[in-house]
Structure formats: C-alpha cells, structure tokens
Amino acid sequence: DHREVATALYAQYARGRDLRRLEAIVGREGMGEDDRTMLDFAAAFEEEMNTEELTRALEERRILLANQSTELKDKNEELTALNEAISKQNEQILDANEELTVLNEAVNRQKDEILDSITYAKKIQSAMLPPEQYFLEILNDGFILFKPRDIVSGDFFWIKQVNRYVILAAADCTGHGVPGAFMSLLGISFLNEIVQRR
C-alpha cells in the first residue's frame, strides 16, 4: 500500500529532522551510527523531494494524525460511557442479589417454621391413632402398614371393641398433607364420639 510506505518514509524523515537539533548540540561525531544514517536519509530525502511537496506531505500527515487522535478520543469517550453503564448495571445486579438473599433467608425461615409446625402436627396425629399393641390385643394376629405420603396423612386407621364386637376402620380422607390430616383427625374424633354415644 503506497500510503503506508509514504507514511513510513515521512515518519523517518521527521525523525531525521529532529536529529538535526541533536547534531547542532553534540556534533555529528558525538552521535551514534544509526542517528548519522538517519541524518543522511533526511538530507537525501529533501534532495529528492522539493520543499513544497515535503511541507504538503508533512501537513497531510499532521492532519491524519489529528483525525486519528480525534477518533481515538471519541472511541475512548464511548468506552467510558459504556463502562459507566456496565458499572451501574453491575451495582443493580448486586443490589438485586442482596435482596434475593434476604428473601431467600426469609423463605427458608418460613419453611423451617412450617416444617416444625407440620412435624408437631404429626405427633398429634400419631397420638390420635390407636397404638399397634391395642390392635394386637383385640385381633391377636395382624400388623399395621401406615406409610404417609407426606409428613402428615389424610389416611387413618381406627379400631374399637364394644362388648363382643370389634369395629375396625381404614379410611382415606379427601386431600393429602395438612388438609388431609385435619380431615383424618375429624374422622377419628367422630368415630370415637359415635361409639361412645351408642
């Protein structure tokens, strides 16, 4: 690309011109071989190019560099604005994350409280069910298979001996979990009340 070659030549020429100031201070003998070569290149370059063309080329290079500098400043401002937007979003995400952590802790506390309450309800339900020993005394032989799906159950078993009769019930109430357990407690209570009244 001719433009790139021209840019490189003019850059070397500008370096050679800058070295002339150094030459005036330390003399040609006080300069390194590379610097003397650059001085010779600048002189030869000036001989080849007339001064007007050289001045025009240097001005074009200065304008090009100024344009590139402006573009870089614009891009830098754009990147700064994007960085600020990302920082704000990051702060919002951190705030939302903190809020979710607080909500999660509250949900876990409520869950623990509910589980504690349901576990206690299981103890109440177990106390309402007849013990297996009572079954064995009345029926002599048998077993109880009671496997609630949840902690508490809507199913229940019940047995009562009245005179020479044995009344046995295995019930499945509507609902599972806590609603079913309430229904089973009602069922046990009603069966006890019915037997006691009659």
Number of C-alpha atoms within 10 A of each C-alpha: 5 7 8 9 10 13 16 12 15 18 14 17 23 14 16 22 17 14 19 17 11 15 17 9 10 10 11 16 9 12 14 10 11 9 18 18 13 21 22 14 18 23 14 12 17 14 10 10 11 10 11 9 11 16 12 11 15 17 12 13 16 12 12 13 12 12 12 12 12 12 12 12 12 12 12 12 12 12 12 12 12 12 12 12 12 12 12 12 12 12 12 12 12 12 12 12 12 12 12 12 12 12 12 12 12 12 12 12 12 12 12 12 12 12 13 12 11 18 14 14 17 18 12 14 19 15 10 16 15 15 13 11 11 13 19 13 10 13 13 10 8 10 11 10 6 10 10 13 11 13 17 25 26 24 23 24 18 18 20 17 14 11 6 6 8 12 12 12 13 10 14 16 19 13 15 19 16 17 14 19 26 19 20 26 21 13 20 21 12 12 16 14 11 10 12 9 6 6
